[in-house]
């Protein structure tokens, strides 16, 4: 803890200096899995990249003190050594504890525990004036700051330490694959599975309107079938392909297919191929997509590599990477609408339990009630035309609001400012900004917004393009220059073991 306190003291002094000079600043974490571009300037940065340690366990209380830049795979490895697990583990191993808390993060245990931030009991923050405080769910004076920080993208202070709740670990997840043949059947099976008190994990994949699989996991120390199935080796199948195969083969069986998966392999089962985004890379480069090519290109198919390549290639400006939550009653309507507008499949289904009304995180917005939310993950390539791409994303946001849902803020938001604050609680958020001296940090809207390029509603305004913008668009818009550059950058990262850090 002594090293931690020394580091926090240095961060506090830096923030206080910015505060006294009235200089706005941003936070440098060292790495990112956000799909948003960074807007940092090196003379206006608070560097927290060294806060990447697991510090302390309390086995009796089943809690852990962990710094914000610890990634999920390191957190799981550390907790499993103690016979414990985080309640919610995001499916990509490079997502950090701080990123999961400050962003909007859920996974297949969220039907029981809610979003990742629900397992965080308290956080240490450096406020905008340099003061260091703890915000705790058990403290009436600061609990509003804790819930306000959750999902507000680090815009209320610099998070330097988190205390998280843990559960008992087991060696395996026994996973049951249940085939479904319609959107409504998928929804029905999800809701039925949530009532199973033995279920620890629930999620689903829809491959089309008439084909999908719901997966129910149970933590156990017992191995079934004699040999566990893994998803983290080069010879292993990609999880979403494996789930489709076993569910199709099992359609005529009396009981669903079951298998044992080592716990860590299950938790990060979507890492290789980043769900099914790897398929888009094969399509972009006109490369055959089969077992041999996946084996050959395996080192490039992990989330650490692929997200880095996406940023460096410029293709993030064409990618639809969105998690959109809607009430169950609206889910079939929304999926049908999505299919009509994009034709993108597969879709990921993940039930999320809302927080109690008095403990809602910022990212849950104003309109979400106490009914279960179905998160629908939509990942693919959108229109190449910038105006059409922005309009499609805006249409998604409008449709989700119409259906009483919300979108996750790890990705860009295409709202106007008025539209954004129609969804999220501006009054409460701005009050926290004032009370805790956070005005020197960019607001959450400033962090997630994009240049709408004149697109608003059904209107678009052509803006004059500078010479630099014209050259940039020509380069990144010419196939396959952007993709080749992104892959080359990713290969370089692999060779020098850089872990794909953000540029300092």
N, C-alpha and C positions, 0 to 999 in steps of 0.2 A: 504493500500500500504506500510505502514511502516514495517509491519512484512515481507512482500515480499522482500523489499529492504534489510532488515537485513539478510534474508536467502540467497539472491543472493550474498551479500558481503562475507558471509562465503564460498559459493561455489567458488567464484572468488579467495579467498585466498588459498583454497585447490588446485585449478587448477594451480595457479601461483607457488605454492610450487612444484607440480609435474613437471611443465615446467622448473623451475630453476634446479631441480635435474635430468632433462632429463629422467623422469620416465613415461613410457606409462601408460594410465589408461582407465578404462571403466566407464560407467554411470549406477548407480543403481536406477531404477525407482520405485521399490516396488512391481509391479505386471506386468504381461505380457499376451497378447493374441497372441504373435508370436508363430509359431510352431517350431521355431529354439531353440536349446539348448543354455543355457547361458555358457559363458566362462569367467565369472568374477573371480577375485582373491581379497579377502577381503582387502588386503593391497594396492590395486591399484584401488580404487573405489571412485567416487564422488557421494555421496548420494543426490539425488534430490527428494526422495519419499515424502517429506513434501510439495512439490509444487502442491497442489491438491485443489485449491480454485478458485471459480469464483469471480473476484475482482470488476469489474466495467462495467456498461452499459452506452451507449450513445444512448438514444431512438431516438433522432433526426437523427443521422447518421446511426442508426440501426447497431451498432457494440458492441462488448463485449471484455473485457480484461480477459483472462482466463489462469490459469497456466496449464502446460502440462499434469499433472497427473489427471486431471478431467475426469472421464469416461463419455461416451455418455449419459447414463441415467440421471446422475446428471446434465449434461449440458442442456439436454432437459427440465428437471424439472425446472431448474433455468430460462431458457429463456421463457418458456411458462407462468411463473408467470408474465412476463413482456409483454405478448402478442406477443412474437417473437419466431422464430425457426432458427436453423442453416440451411444454404442452403443445405448442404449434411450431413446426419446422418448415420453413419455406423450401420449395422443391428444387431450387437452384442453389448449389452449395456456396457460391460466392456472394449471395445476399448477406449483408451484415446485420448484426443485432440492431445497431442504430438505424440502419436503412429500413429494416422491417418495422421498427417502432415509428419512425418519423414519416414513413410512407404508408401505404395501405396494403397490408400483406395478410393473406390467409392461405390455408392449405386444407388437406383432407381431414384434419382433426378440428377444423373450425366449426363444424356442425355442433360440436360439444363445447368448445372453449371460446368461440368467437375469433376475431382477428388476432394477429400476433400481439398487438399492444395490450390486449386484455390480460396477458400473463405477466406484464410488467407492473410490479408493485410500487416502485418509486424510481426516480431518476435524479442524478446530480446534474445541475446545469450551471454554466457560467452565463449570467444574465447580460443584457446589452450594456450595462454600466460597469461590468467587470466583477460584480459580486457573485459569490458561489453559494448556491442554496440547494436543498433537497426538496423536490415536489413529490408528495406521497398520496396514495389513495386513502390512507388512514388519517391524514391531516386535513381537517376542515379548512385550514387557511390556504393550503397549496394544492388541494386535489383538483381544483379547476385548471390549474396550470398543467398538471400531469395530463389530464384528458385533452386539454387544448393542444399540447405538444404532440399528442398521438395523431399522426396523419397530417400534420401541418408543415411537413417538409423542412424541419429545422429552422423555422422562421420566428420562433419565440425565444430562442437561446441556444447556446452551444452545449449539447448533451455530452457529458464526459464519463458517466457511469450509470449502469442500470442494474436494478435488483429484479430478478425474474423468478417466477414460480416454476417448479419442476414436478415431474411424475416419475413413478418407478419404471425402469427400463426392462425390456425383455430381449432375448436373443433374436427372435424372429417376428415377422408380421405374417400371420396366416391370411392370405388374400383370397377372397371369393369373387369370381367373375360371373356376373349375371347378365346374359344377353337380353337386349330390349329391341323392339321392332317399330317403335314410333316415338315421337317426341313426348306425347302424353304418357306412354308407358314408362319412359325414362324418369319422368317427374314423379309418377306414382311409386316406382321402386325406390327412388331416393327418399321420398317421404316415409315410406314403410320402413326402410332401413334405419332411419333416424330414431325409430321407436325401439330398436334393438339395444338393450342396455349393455350387451357384450361388445358392441361395435366401438372401435377406437378411431377408425378412419373410414371416410366415405367420399368418393368422388366418381365422376363418370366421364365418358367420351362418347360424343355422337359423331359417327363417321358420315352419316347422311340422315335424311328424314325418316328412313326406314331401317337403320342399322346403328346399333350402339351397344355399350357395355357399362354397367354400373359395378363398381368395385368396393367391397366392404372388407376392411382389415381389422384383425384382432391381434394385439400383442400377446406373445406366448413364448415359452421356453421349449415347447415341444416341436419337433421336426416331423413333418408329414412327407410321405413319398420317398424317403430315403436320401434325397439330395436336394439342397435348396436351389432355387432359381435366383440368379443374380443379373444385374443390369449395368454393372460398372466395368466390365472387362471388354476388351476389344472383340472377343468372339461372341459376346452376349448380344441378344437382339435388342433393338430399341424398344422401349417399354410400350409405346402406343401401338406398334406393329404386333408385338407379342400379344397384347390384350385383344386385338382384333382377331388374330389367328385362333387363340384358345376359345374365345367366345363363339366363333363360327363353328368350330369343331364340336362344341359342346351343346349346340342348339337342340339336338334331339335326345339329349341325355335327361334322365329323371332328376338328377341333382346337379347344381352348378359346379363348375371346375374350381378346385382349390389347390393352392401351392404355398410353400413356405419360402419367404424371402428374408435374408438377413436384414435386420432393422435399418441400418444405415443405407443399404442398397435400396430398400423400399423408399426411404425418405427422399433420396435423390434420384429416383427412378426416371425422372424426366430430364436429367442433366444432359445425357448424350442425345443430341438432336434437338435440345431445348424444346421439349414437347415434340412438335413436328415442324418447327421452323427450319430444321436442317434440310427438309425436303425442298423448301423454297430455294435454298442455296444450290442444290443439284439442278433444279429447274432453271434458275438464272443462268448457270454456266452450261446448260444443255448437256448435262452429264447423266449417263444412265444411273438409275436409282435401284440398286440391287445389293445383295449381301456382299459381293466382292468389292464393289466401289465403296460401300460403307466401311468395310474393313480397312481398305487402303487409306481412306481419308479420315479415319477415326480420330487422330490427334487434333483435327480441326473442328470436331463436332461437339465440343463441350461448351457449356455456357460461358466460361471465362474467355474462351477464344472467340466464340461466335458474336457475343455482344460487343467485344472490342472491334471485330471486323465490321459489324454493322455501323458503329460510330464512324470508323475511319473510311468506310466506303462511300458515305453520303447517302446510302440507301434507306437510312432511318426516316428520311423525308418522304419516302414512298411506302413505308411499312405501316400497316394497321396493327398495332400492338396494344390491345385494350382488354381490361377486365371490367365487365359491366354487370352490376348486380341489380336484379329485379325481384319483386315478390313472386312466389310460386304461381299465384293466380294470373300473372302477366307473362310467365316464362314462355309458354308455347307461342303466344302472339309475337313476342320479341324474336324468338328463334326463326319463326316463319318469315318475319320482316327482314331479318338478317340474311336469310337464304335468298330472298328475292332481290335484295340490294347488292349483295356481294358474291353469292355462290361459294363462300369460303367454308370448307370443311377440312378437318374435323373441328368440333367445338368442345371446349372443356367445361364440365359442370362441377361446381363445388358449393355445397350448402354452407351458409355462414349464419351463425347465431348472433343476433344483434345484442348490443350491450343494454343494460337497464337504462332507462331514460335519463337518470341523473348521473350516469357514468359514460355517456356517449363520447366517443372520440370526435375530434374535428372532422375527420374524413368521412364519418357516417352522415354528415349533413343534417339539414333541418327536417327532412321529410320522411326519414326512415322510422318506422314504428317498431313494434316488438315481435312482428311475424318474421319467420325465417326468410332469409334472402338467398336466392340462387345466383351465385357468381358464374358468369358465362365468359370464358376466355376466348377471344377472337384474335387470331394471329395470322397475318398473310400480307400480300402486297396489294396496295390500293391503286387508284388511277395515277398515271404519270403526270397528268396535267395538274399543276399546283392548285388551281382554283377548284377543280373537281375533287381533288384529294381533301382539301380543307372542307368543302361543302359536305362530303360524305361523312367526315368525322363530326361535323356540326350536326348533321342529321342523326347520327348515333346518339349524341348528347341530348338532343331534343326528344328523341323517342324514349330514351331511358327516363328522362324527367317526366314525360307524359304518362309513363307506366308506373310511376312512383318509386323509381330506383335511383341508382347513382353510379358513377364511374370511379375507378381507382385513380389516384393522382400520381402513381409512379411514372406515368407517361404524360405526354403533352396534353394540355386542355385547349379546346378550341372555342371556349365561351368568350363572349365579350365580358367586360367587368361586371356589368349589370346582371347578365345572365348567371355569372359565377356566384354572385352573392344572393341570387334568388335560390340557389341550391344549398349554399353553406351559410353558417351563422356569422354574418359580418359584425353585428353589434358585440357579441360576446368575444369574438376574435380580436377586434380592435381595442376593446377594453383591456384584454390581456396584454396586447402590444404596449399600451400606454403604462399600465401598472408595473410591467416588468422590463421597461426600458428597451424594448426590442425594435425601436424605429430605425436603428442603424443597420439592421438585417433586412434583406429583401423580403417583401411580403410573400405569402404563399401564392397569391395570384401572379405576382411578378416572376416567381420561380417556375410556374407550370404553363404560363400562357405562351402562345406563339404569335408571330406576325400574321394576322388574318388576310393580309394582302388585299384589303378592300372587300373581302367576302363577308357579307352579313345578311342573314336570312336568305332570300332568293336573289340578292343582288351581288354583283362583284364589280369592282372598280379597277381598271388597269392602271398600274403605277409605273412611272418611268423607270427603266432599268439602267443602272450605271454600267460603265465599261467593265469594271471588276465583276459585277454580278453576272454580266453576259458571259464572260470567260468562264466563271465558276460553273454556271449552268450548262455551258457547252461541254466542259470536261466531264462533270459528274453525270450529265444526261446522256453521254455517249457510251453505249454498251460495247465491251464490258469493262471500261476503264475504271469506274468506281469500284466494281467488285474485285478486280485484279489488285487494285491498290489496297483494299481492305484485307484481302487474303495475304498479300505480301507483308503487311503490317502485323497480321496475326502470326504468321510464320516466324517473323523476326522476334516477336514476343515469346514464342515457344523456345526458340534457339537460345535466347539470352536469359530465359527463366524470369522474365520481368513481372509475371503475374498480372500483366496488362494494367499497370497503374496509370492513373491520370497523369498527364504532363504537369510538372511542378510549375 
